[in-house]
């Protein structure tokens, strides 16, 4: 994400106190937003994309020194490790069955924290993810929300080429939608996201 990551991290750690807790970090990728400063005492980094965990794994040797970090390069549904909290980082909307994923999370930990896009976000239009985001949002709503916060930030790109490169991962529909910005410089696209405690 081409966003202010420190802003997202600050919002996450203000929203939920990870201090002294063992956490399952779902969609961990490169370990973007949940860091050792959060106070977690044990971390299980889970991502179905094994390649995306590589950078996190090498960084953990120094950045996470003294805190046990386990790497699980497989789907969340196959994980049976118990913890204090399951944290989904911008990944619930990518899961084929968000309700099932939340139910599995509930069987592993008393707290579930979801950080994900909101349906009204302009950014999900450009990512062509409206259906997936609405599906995961409805799953969260139906699960029983104890607390929620909504935030707004921006995805920023120096020019259209940088945006197109980023959206190339999202598919043809996404690239077609981005053509309206062709030739633009200093592009800012509104990104609405929410934090939910279940």
Number of C-alpha atoms within 10 A of each C-alpha: 9 12 14 12 12 11 11 19 17 13 17 23 17 11 16 15 12 21 14 12 16 21 26 28 23 24 24 27 24 18 20 15 19 21 15 18 12 19 16 19 16 20 22 21 24 24 22 17 15 13 12 16 22 15 12 20 18 11 14 20 13 9 13 17 11 12 15 14 19 14 17 21 18 13 14 21 14 9 15 11 11 17 19 18 22 25 26 25 23 17 20 27 23 14 16 12 14 20 19 13 16 23 12 17 27 17 12 19 18 13 17 21 23 23 21 21 30 23 22 15 18 17 21 21 17 20 20 20 19 19 13 20 23 16 21 25 22 14 19 19 12 10 14 11 13 10 12 14 13 14 13 13 16 17 16 19 19 12 16 19 15 14 23 19 11 15 20 13 11 15 11 13 15 19 20 13 14 18 13 10 14 12 9 14 15 9 15 17 15 15 20 19 20 19 22 23 19 20
